[in-house]
Amino acid sequence: MCRSKHHGGRSESTSSLTFLTTFLAQFNFPGVLSMLGLTLKETARLLSEGKTTAAELCSACVARAKQVQELNVFITETYNIAGQQAADSTLRHRQGNRLHVLDGIPVTIKDAFSTAGVRTTCASRILRDYIPPYNATMVQRLVDRGAVLLGKTNMDEFAMGCGSVDSIAGPVRNPWRYNFKSRHQEQDSQPIRDSCHDLKAKSMQMRTMHHHVTSTEDSDWFITGGSSGGSAVAVAAGICKAALGSDTGGSVRNPASYCGVVGLKPTYGLLSRHGLIPLVNSLDVPGIFTRCVDDTAIMLGALAGHDPKDSTTVSDTFQPFSLPEDIDITRLHVGIPKEYHAPHLSAETLNTWQRAADLLEDAGARVSQVSLPHTPYSIVCYSVLCAAEVASNMARYDGLEFGHRGSDHSSTEALYAQTRHEGFNDVVRGRILAGNYFLLKRHYDHYFIQAQRIRRLIADDFRKVFEGGVDILLTPTTLSPARSYRWFVQEDNRTRTEQEDVFTQPINMAGIPAVNVPVALSEDGLPIGLQLIGQSFQEKTLLTAAKWLEQQVNFPHLQLPDP
C-alpha cells in the first residue's frame, strides 16, 4: 500500500485515505463511515494490519477535536506531544515492534491525573500553573504501552460536582443534540509557559483553551454529567478511543450515561490512585471511558494491577481477559433493587430499566427483586465523609510550596486566607468548611463516626445480596437523560449532586465495581444508560453481562460529520 508522508501532522497524499474509506465501507456503521467512528479494538486491528498509521489516526483525532472545540473538552491540549508519540508508534508498527494493543491509540486524561511536564489543574485556579514532575501510575502505564495522549480533559473543580460545569475553563457541553453552527464562538489560545516538558520530559509547547458562557441564549445545551464530563465527551464525539476519569460517587458512570458511552468504575484497589489528585481517598477510583465493553476490557487489562506506590492496590496479580462473542446468560442471577425505584425517576428511564430486565429474563437469566435497605441513607453518609476528607486533602493548598499564592504577606494567616479564597471556588470552600465542622472534637462521634457506621451497613447490604446467590445487580445510572444547562444551574451544586448521584454513590461506599451501558435513546434523542453492579474483583463477570446487554440493544452511537 502506498503510504502518505506527514509533515506537521498533515497528510500530503489522498491515496491512503481513499484506501481507508474503501476498507471501512465493509463495517456496518450508521452515518458517516470513518475511523473516528470505530472502536478501540477495530482501530487497533487497522493499525496492526497496516491499513492506517498512528500518525494518520492522530491527525484525524486532532482534526475532530478542533472541529468540536466549542464543546470545551480540554483544559490543556497536548497535540504536539501526541504527534511525536504517534510518529514513534508508526515507526514501531512498521518495524514489527508493537508494544501493546494500545500502541498508537489516541486517549485523553482527566485533568486530575498528574502528567510529567504537562499542566495539571484539577480545573481550579489554585493549580492553574502547576506542572507535576511525575506521571500518575495510570498515565505512565498508558505511555509505556504506546498510547497517544491528546490532552487533559475538563472537569468540575477538584472533581466536586455532577455536571462538569464548575471549572475555571468553563462548562463542558454534551455533543448530543448540540447545534454547532448556531453556537460557534471564537476560541482564544495561548501557550501555557515559555518552556514545558512532554511526558518523556522533552521540551514541547502546549496550548490552553479558554471558554466562557456569555449569555442566557447560550445555556440551552445539555450537560455532560460529572465530574469527568470532558473525558466522556472526548469518547462520545470521536476525539479519542478511550479516556481516563475518576469516580468518587459516580463521576465516571454519570457522564457516561448522559453522553452515551461505556463507563467503568472498577473495584477499589484494582487500579492505582498514585498521582490521582485526591478528593476522597477512601472512595476515589480511576475509571475508564470507551465506546464499547470490549474496549473497556482492553483498557482494564492494560491498567490494572498492583502498584508499590499505592498501598491500597491489591497485591494479587491481575490476569487480563477478553470477553466471549457468544455469551450464555442462562446461569446468571440478576437482582433488581427495590430501593432504586427512586422519586423523580423519569418514565423513560424506568421503562428502559424494565425492558432490559425483561430481555435478561427472556434469554434465560434468573431475575429477582432484592433489597438494599440502607440505600436511602447513602447520600447523607457520603456528604459527611466527603466533606471530612476534602477538608483534610485541601489543607495542602496553602500557597507556599506550589500553586496559586495570594499577595497579602502581612502575616502567614492572611496569606493562607487570601490564597485559598482566591484559589478555590464556592463549592470547594463550602465542603472545606463543612468538613472541618464535622471533624471538630465535639462533633466527630456524632457525624464522622456515625457516617462510617452507616457506610459499613451499606457495604453489608451488597455483601448479603451477593452471598444470597445474586451475580449482578441491574439499576438505572441516572434519574433521567441529560438535562439542559439552564435547568441544571437553577439549583446549587450540593442539591444537584444529591439528586444525580442517588444510584451511583452507594457503589463507592461498598467499594465494588459497576459499569454504565448505553441502552436506548429518549424521545428527545438523548442517551439513556443502565448500571450493572458486580461483586468485588469480579470484573470479568460484570463486563461479560454488560457485553451481552450491549449486543442486544445495539445502541446507536453518536455520529458526527468528518472534519
Disulfide bonds with the S-S distance in Angstrom:
none
